[in-house]
Amino acid sequence: MTGCSIADVFDLVDQLPRVSRSDNGRYWRLTVENRIFGYVWEPTGTVGLKQTLAEQLALVAERPDTFEVQFTSGGFGWVVVRLAGVQRDELAELTFEAWRLTAPAALIDLRGDRLPG
């Protein structure tokens, strides 16, 4: 498995509507309509993504070498993803789900179920 890079994360999020990236020095913040759905830490090659609690627990239980619990908030379970441990199609699904859990309903309706590539 070759895994993904920070460039893959940025390429995927840039394909989603109304996403902004902001560099906060130690990490990048990913937002849709000013709502946070992810964080990127370049030095560690990791990304933190919003997921459902059930998905957070399933990912960590299935592959603890790739996923870890970041935190829970408002009924959501954020998960740290070690980019070296995921393929681009899996990262696309995780990123899209984080975006969908955060974006306004009208924006989700416009996008449909089309994953970024």
HELIX and SHEET records of a PDB file:
HELIX    1   1 ILE A    6  ASP A   14  1                                   9    
HELIX    2   2 LEU A   53  GLU A   62  1                                  10    
HELIX    3   3 LEU A   83  GLY A   85  5                                   3    
HELIX    4   4 ARG A   88  ARG A  100  1                                  13    
HELIX    5   5 ALA A  105  ARG A  111  1                                   7    
SHEET    1   A 6 VAL A  19  ASP A  23  0                                        
SHEET    2   A 6 TRP A  28  VAL A  32 -1                                        
SHEET    3   A 6 ARG A  35  TRP A  41 -1                                        
SHEET    4   A 6 THR A  46  THR A  52 -1                                        
SHEET    5   A 6 PHE A  76  ARG A  82 -1                                        
SHEET    6   A 6 PHE A  67  SER A  73 -1                                        
END                                                                             
